[in-house]
């Protein structure tokens, strides 16, 4: 099978579940992962015969994609903020919206040696990206899942980022050993269970529910707990950054105002959704 023949097979099959543009993007990811090809190689080597193991590997990937498994889990990695991250079903797949959150923090915090805490780090994508883009920060990241922390540690090592990882429950942060913080950031569970019927199967069937869902009767559960911790842990003038469910961003902002935070703001994502809330202690 040549590269061009494999490409035609892959795109034809995968286009049953995604549009043609996304199928083409997935093909580039697959060939980069399997063969180390850049996009130009797919053109220049189109008539080249693939190694014997490759067609069966492509068939396996196609089968898993047709079962709606995310390409990131199949290949074991995802790109975030220009870096490659190892991912598995123990962690959420990093989202483009979260890149905006990192951008906001980097743009608004130009000081040196800032102390940063990432709550619910998952793959470590936020913590690693901040460690590499702030000026000599001291970054700590916590998660309740030991499996997630193992992946996050691999990602720090993979990207040569200095991050301290600790196992901790986002609802019980009071025992964390740290000096006063300049920044607390979190993208906690924020999807209510009553939203499950409208969710795509590639998310619902594969991504970890403990990192996704929050009780229907208390969508502010994690934000409230983290904000209470921030009242004591942040320095005066320290900043709190949340990624939120678009349906509850305004409620989160009102909660922070009621707790005494200053300069509370709701920010839109690139799709116009009320996605981020920031505040100052």
The 8 nearest C-alpha neighbors of each residue, nearest first, counted from 0:
[[1, 48, 49, 4, 5, 2, 54, 3],
 [2, 0, 48, 4, 47, 3, 46, 49],
 [1, 3, 45, 5, 4, 47, 6, 46],
 [4, 2, 45, 6, 1, 5, 7, 46],
 [5, 3, 1, 7, 6, 2, 0, 8],
 [4, 6, 8, 2, 3, 7, 9, 1],
 [5, 7, 3, 9, 4, 8, 2, 10],
 [6, 8, 4, 10, 5, 9, 11, 3],
 [9, 7, 5, 11, 6, 10, 12, 4],
 [8, 10, 6, 12, 11, 7, 13, 5],
 [11, 9, 13, 7, 22, 12, 8, 14],
 [10, 12, 8, 14, 9, 13, 7, 15],
 [13, 11, 9, 14, 10, 15, 8, 61],
 [12, 14, 15, 10, 11, 16, 22, 9],
 [15, 13, 17, 16, 11, 12, 18, 19],
 [14, 16, 13, 12, 17, 11, 65, 18],
 [15, 17, 14, 13, 65, 18, 67, 64],
 [18, 16, 14, 15, 21, 22, 13, 19],
 [19, 17, 14, 21, 20, 22, 16, 15],
 [18, 20, 22, 21, 14, 23, 17, 10],
 [19, 21, 23, 22, 18, 24, 17, 25],
 [20, 22, 24, 23, 19, 18, 25, 17],
 [21, 23, 19, 25, 20, 24, 10, 13],
 [24, 22, 26, 20, 21, 25, 19, 10],
 [25, 23, 21, 27, 26, 22, 20, 28],
 [26, 24, 28, 22, 27, 23, 21, 29],
 [27, 25, 23, 29, 28, 24, 22, 30],
 [26, 28, 24, 30, 25, 29, 31, 38],
 [29, 27, 25, 31, 26, 30, 32, 24],
 [30, 28, 26, 32, 31, 27, 33, 25],
 [31, 29, 33, 34, 27, 32, 28, 36],
 [30, 32, 35, 36, 28, 29, 34, 33],
 [31, 33, 29, 30, 35, 34, 28, 74],
 [34, 32, 30, 31, 35, 29, 53, 36],
 [33, 35, 30, 36, 31, 32, 29, 53],
 [34, 36, 31, 32, 33, 30, 37, 29],
 [37, 35, 31, 34, 40, 30, 38, 41],
 [36, 38, 40, 39, 31, 35, 41, 27],
 [39, 37, 40, 41, 27, 36, 42, 31],
 [38, 40, 42, 41, 37, 43, 36, 44],
 [41, 39, 43, 42, 37, 38, 44, 36],
 [42, 40, 39, 38, 44, 45, 43, 36],
 [43, 41, 45, 40, 39, 44, 38, 3],
 [42, 44, 40, 45, 41, 39, 46, 47],
 [45, 43, 47, 40, 46, 41, 42, 2],
 [44, 46, 2, 3, 42, 41, 47, 43],
 [47, 45, 1, 44, 2, 3, 48, 43],
 [46, 48, 44, 1, 45, 2, 49, 3],
 [49, 47, 1, 0, 2, 46, 50, 45],
 [48, 50, 1, 0, 2, 53, 47, 51],
 [51, 49, 52, 53, 48, 54, 0, 1],
 [50, 52, 53, 49, 54, 55, 0, 48],
 [53, 51, 50, 55, 54, 56, 49, 57],
 [52, 54, 56, 55, 51, 50, 57, 49],
 [55, 53, 57, 56, 52, 58, 51, 0],
 [56, 54, 58, 57, 53, 52, 59, 51],
 [55, 57, 53, 59, 54, 58, 60, 52],
 [56, 58, 54, 60, 55, 59, 53, 61],
 [57, 59, 55, 61, 56, 60, 54, 62],
 [58, 60, 56, 62, 57, 61, 55, 63],
 [61, 59, 57, 63, 62, 58, 64, 56],
 [60, 62, 64, 58, 63, 59, 65, 57],
 [63, 61, 59, 65, 60, 64, 58, 66],
 [62, 64, 66, 60, 65, 61, 68, 59],
 [63, 65, 67, 61, 68, 66, 62, 60],
 [64, 66, 62, 67, 63, 61, 16, 13],
 [65, 67, 63, 64, 68, 62, 201, 61],
 [68, 66, 64, 201, 65, 69, 63, 200],
 [67, 69, 64, 201, 63, 66, 70, 205],
 [70, 68, 71, 72, 201, 67, 73, 64],
 [69, 71, 73, 72, 74, 68, 64, 25],
 [72, 70, 76, 74, 69, 77, 73, 75],
 [73, 71, 75, 70, 74, 87, 69, 86],
 [72, 74, 70, 71, 75, 69, 60, 68],
 [75, 73, 71, 72, 76, 70, 32, 29],
 [76, 74, 72, 86, 73, 71, 85, 87],
 [75, 77, 85, 86, 71, 84, 74, 83],
 [78, 76, 84, 71, 83, 79, 85, 86],
 [77, 79, 83, 82, 84, 81, 80, 76],
 [80, 78, 82, 81, 83, 93, 77, 124],
 [79, 81, 82, 98, 128, 78, 101, 124],
 [80, 82, 79, 78, 83, 128, 98, 84],
 [83, 81, 79, 78, 80, 84, 158, 128],
 [84, 82, 78, 77, 79, 76, 85, 81],
 [85, 83, 77, 76, 154, 78, 86, 82],
 [84, 86, 76, 75, 154, 77, 150, 83],
 [87, 85, 76, 75, 84, 72, 90, 122],
 [88, 86, 89, 72, 90, 75, 85, 76],
 [87, 89, 90, 206, 207, 205, 72, 86],
 [88, 90, 87, 147, 207, 146, 91, 206],
 [91, 89, 121, 88, 122, 147, 87, 207],
 [90, 92, 206, 93, 207, 121, 210, 122],
 [91, 93, 94, 90, 86, 77, 71, 206],
 [94, 92, 91, 79, 124, 95, 97, 77],
 [93, 95, 96, 97, 92, 98, 79, 91],
 [96, 94, 98, 97, 93, 99, 79, 80],
 [97, 95, 99, 98, 94, 268, 100, 269],
 [96, 98, 100, 99, 95, 94, 101, 93],
 [97, 99, 101, 95, 96, 100, 80, 102],
 [100, 98, 102, 97, 96, 101, 103, 95],
 [99, 101, 97, 103, 98, 102, 104, 96],
 [100, 102, 98, 104, 103, 99, 105, 97],
 [103, 101, 99, 105, 100, 104, 106, 98],
 [104, 102, 100, 106, 101, 105, 107, 99],
 [103, 105, 101, 107, 102, 106, 108, 100],
 [106, 104, 102, 108, 103, 107, 133, 101],
 [105, 107, 103, 104, 108, 102, 109, 101],
 [108, 106, 104, 105, 103, 109, 102, 110],
 [109, 107, 105, 110, 106, 104, 133, 113],
 [108, 110, 107, 111, 106, 105, 134, 133],
 [111, 109, 108, 113, 134, 112, 133, 136],
 [110, 112, 134, 113, 135, 136, 109, 133],
 [113, 111, 136, 135, 137, 134, 114, 110],
 [114, 112, 136, 111, 181, 137, 115, 110],
 [113, 115, 137, 180, 181, 136, 138, 182],
 [114, 116, 182, 138, 183, 180, 181, 137],
 [115, 117, 183, 139, 140, 138, 118, 184],
 [118, 116, 140, 184, 185, 120, 126, 183],
 [119, 117, 185, 141, 120, 140, 116, 184],
 [120, 118, 142, 141, 121, 187, 185, 117],
 [119, 121, 123, 118, 142, 117, 141, 140],
 [122, 120, 90, 147, 123, 119, 142, 91],
 [123, 121, 151, 124, 90, 150, 120, 147],
 [124, 122, 151, 120, 126, 121, 125, 127],
 [123, 125, 127, 122, 126, 128, 79, 93],
 [126, 124, 128, 127, 123, 129, 101, 120],
 [125, 127, 129, 123, 128, 124, 117, 130],
 [128, 126, 130, 124, 129, 125, 160, 123],
 [127, 129, 131, 125, 130, 126, 124, 132],
 [130, 128, 132, 126, 131, 127, 133, 125],
 [131, 129, 127, 128, 132, 160, 133, 136],
 [130, 132, 128, 129, 160, 133, 127, 134],
 [133, 131, 129, 130, 128, 134, 105, 135],
 [132, 134, 129, 136, 130, 105, 131, 135],
 [133, 135, 111, 136, 112, 132, 110, 109],
 [136, 134, 112, 111, 133, 137, 113, 130],
 [137, 135, 112, 113, 134, 138, 133, 114],
 [136, 138, 114, 113, 115, 112, 139, 135],
 [139, 137, 115, 162, 136, 116, 114, 130],
 [138, 140, 163, 116, 162, 164, 115, 117],
 [141, 139, 117, 164, 116, 120, 118, 163],
 [142, 140, 165, 118, 166, 119, 167, 164],
 [143, 141, 119, 166, 144, 167, 120, 168],
 [142, 144, 168, 167, 166, 145, 141, 119],
 [145, 143, 147, 146, 142, 148, 166, 121],
 [144, 146, 148, 147, 149, 143, 166, 142],
 [147, 145, 149, 144, 148, 89, 150, 90],
 [146, 148, 144, 150, 121, 145, 149, 89],
 [149, 147, 151, 145, 150, 146, 152, 144],
 [148, 150, 146, 152, 147, 151, 145, 153],
 [151, 149, 153, 147, 148, 152, 122, 154],
 [150, 152, 123, 122, 148, 154, 153, 149],
 [151, 153, 155, 149, 154, 150, 148, 156],
 [154, 152, 150, 156, 151, 155, 157, 149],
 [153, 155, 157, 151, 156, 152, 84, 158],
 [154, 156, 160, 152, 158, 157, 153, 159],
 [155, 157, 159, 153, 154, 158, 152, 160],
 [156, 158, 154, 155, 159, 153, 84, 160],
 [157, 159, 155, 156, 160, 154, 82, 127],
 [160, 158, 156, 157, 155, 161, 154, 131],
 [161, 159, 155, 158, 127, 130, 131, 162],
 [160, 162, 130, 155, 159, 163, 138, 127],
 [163, 161, 138, 139, 160, 164, 155, 127],
 [162, 164, 139, 140, 138, 165, 161, 137],
 [165, 163, 140, 141, 139, 162, 148, 166],
 [166, 164, 141, 167, 140, 163, 142, 139],
 [165, 167, 142, 143, 141, 145, 164, 144],
 [168, 166, 143, 142, 141, 165, 169, 172],
 [167, 169, 143, 171, 170, 172, 142, 166],
 [170, 168, 171, 172, 167, 118, 225, 119],
 [169, 171, 168, 224, 172, 221, 225, 220],
 [172, 170, 168, 169, 173, 167, 174, 224],
 [173, 171, 174, 175, 169, 170, 168, 228],
 [172, 174, 175, 171, 228, 176, 232, 170],
 [173, 175, 172, 176, 171, 167, 177, 228],
 [174, 176, 173, 172, 177, 167, 165, 171],
 [177, 175, 174, 178, 173, 172, 165, 179],
 [178, 176, 175, 179, 180, 232, 139, 114],
 [177, 179, 180, 176, 232, 114, 233, 234],
 [180, 178, 232, 234, 233, 177, 181, 114],
 [181, 179, 233, 114, 234, 182, 232, 115],
 [180, 182, 237, 114, 113, 234, 233, 115],
 [183, 181, 115, 238, 180, 237, 239, 116],
 [182, 184, 116, 239, 115, 117, 240, 238],
 [185, 183, 240, 117, 241, 239, 116, 118],
 [186, 184, 118, 241, 187, 117, 119, 240],
 [185, 187, 242, 241, 119, 188, 243, 184],
 [188, 186, 185, 119, 189, 221, 210, 118],
 [189, 187, 211, 210, 212, 213, 190, 186],
 [188, 190, 213, 244, 212, 187, 211, 191],
 [189, 191, 212, 211, 213, 188, 192, 244],
 [192, 190, 215, 213, 193, 194, 212, 214],
 [191, 193, 194, 195, 215, 212, 214, 190],
 [192, 194, 191, 195, 215, 196, 190, 197],
 [195, 193, 192, 191, 196, 197, 190, 198],
 [194, 196, 198, 197, 192, 193, 203, 191],
 [197, 195, 198, 194, 193, 199, 192, 203],
 [198, 196, 195, 194, 199, 193, 200, 203],
 [199, 197, 195, 196, 203, 200, 194, 202],
 [198, 200, 201, 202, 203, 197, 204, 196],
 [199, 201, 203, 202, 204, 198, 67, 205],
 [202, 200, 67, 68, 199, 204, 203, 69],
 [203, 201, 200, 206, 199, 205, 204, 198],
 [202, 204, 200, 205, 201, 199, 206, 198],
 [203, 205, 200, 202, 201, 206, 68, 199],
 [204, 206, 202, 203, 201, 88, 207, 68],
 [205, 207, 202, 88, 91, 203, 208, 204],
 [208, 206, 209, 210, 89, 88, 90, 91],
 [207, 209, 211, 210, 212, 206, 203, 205],
 [208, 210, 207, 211, 212, 188, 213, 206],
 [211, 209, 188, 208, 207, 212, 91, 187],
 [212, 210, 188, 208, 209, 190, 189, 207],
 [211, 213, 190, 188, 191, 189, 208, 209],
 [212, 214, 191, 189, 190, 218, 188, 215],
 [215, 213, 217, 216, 191, 218, 192, 212],
 [216, 214, 191, 217, 192, 218, 213, 193],
 [215, 217, 214, 218, 191, 213, 219, 220],
 [216, 218, 214, 219, 220, 215, 213, 191],
 [219, 217, 220, 213, 215, 214, 216, 189],
 [220, 218, 222, 217, 221, 223, 251, 189],
 [219, 221, 217, 223, 218, 222, 224, 213],
 [222, 220, 224, 223, 219, 225, 170, 187],
 [223, 221, 219, 225, 224, 220, 226, 251],
 [222, 224, 226, 221, 220, 225, 219, 227],
 [225, 223, 221, 227, 170, 226, 222, 228],
 [226, 224, 228, 222, 227, 223, 229, 221],
 [225, 227, 229, 223, 228, 224, 222, 230],
 [228, 226, 224, 230, 229, 225, 223, 231],
 [227, 229, 225, 226, 230, 231, 232, 224],
 [230, 228, 226, 232, 233, 231, 227, 225],
 [231, 229, 227, 228, 232, 233, 226, 280],
 [230, 232, 229, 228, 233, 227, 234, 179],
 [231, 233, 229, 179, 180, 230, 228, 234],
 [234, 232, 180, 229, 237, 179, 231, 181],
 [233, 235, 237, 179, 180, 181, 236, 232],
 [234, 236, 237, 280, 233, 279, 181, 238],
 [235, 237, 280, 279, 234, 238, 181, 233],
 [238, 236, 181, 234, 233, 235, 280, 279],
 [237, 239, 279, 182, 278, 181, 280, 236],
 [238, 240, 183, 278, 277, 182, 184, 279],
 [241, 239, 184, 277, 276, 183, 185, 238],
 [242, 240, 276, 185, 275, 184, 186, 243],
 [241, 243, 275, 186, 274, 185, 276, 240],
 [244, 242, 274, 275, 248, 245, 241, 189],
 [243, 245, 246, 247, 189, 248, 274, 190],
 [244, 246, 273, 274, 248, 247, 272, 243],
 [247, 245, 244, 248, 273, 249, 243, 250],
 [246, 248, 250, 244, 249, 245, 251, 243],
 [249, 247, 251, 250, 245, 243, 273, 246],
 [250, 248, 252, 251, 247, 253, 265, 246],
 [251, 249, 247, 253, 252, 248, 254, 219],
 [252, 250, 248, 254, 249, 253, 247, 255],
 [251, 253, 249, 255, 254, 250, 263, 248],
 [254, 252, 256, 250, 255, 251, 257, 249],
 [253, 255, 257, 251, 252, 256, 250, 258],
 [256, 254, 258, 252, 257, 253, 260, 251],
 [257, 255, 253, 259, 260, 258, 254, 252],
 [258, 256, 254, 255, 259, 253, 260, 252],
 [259, 257, 255, 256, 260, 254, 227, 226],
 [258, 260, 256, 257, 255, 261, 280, 230],
 [261, 259, 280, 256, 255, 279, 258, 278],
 [260, 262, 279, 263, 278, 280, 259, 256],
 [263, 261, 278, 279, 264, 260, 277, 256],
 [264, 262, 278, 261, 277, 252, 256, 260],
 [263, 265, 277, 276, 262, 266, 278, 252],
 [264, 266, 276, 275, 273, 277, 248, 252],
 [265, 267, 275, 273, 274, 276, 264, 268],
 [268, 266, 273, 272, 271, 274, 275, 269],
 [267, 269, 271, 270, 272, 274, 96, 273],
 [268, 270, 271, 267, 272, 96, 99, 95],
 [271, 269, 268, 272, 267, 273, 96, 274],
 [272, 270, 267, 268, 269, 273, 274, 266],
 [273, 271, 267, 268, 274, 270, 245, 269],
 [274, 272, 267, 245, 266, 248, 275, 265],
 [273, 275, 245, 243, 267, 272, 268, 242],
 [276, 274, 242, 266, 241, 243, 265, 273],
 [277, 275, 265, 241, 264, 240, 266, 252],
 [278, 276, 240, 264, 239, 263, 241, 265],
 [277, 279, 263, 239, 262, 238, 261, 260],
 [280, 278, 238, 261, 260, 237, 236, 262],
 [279, 260, 236, 237, 235, 261, 238, 233]]
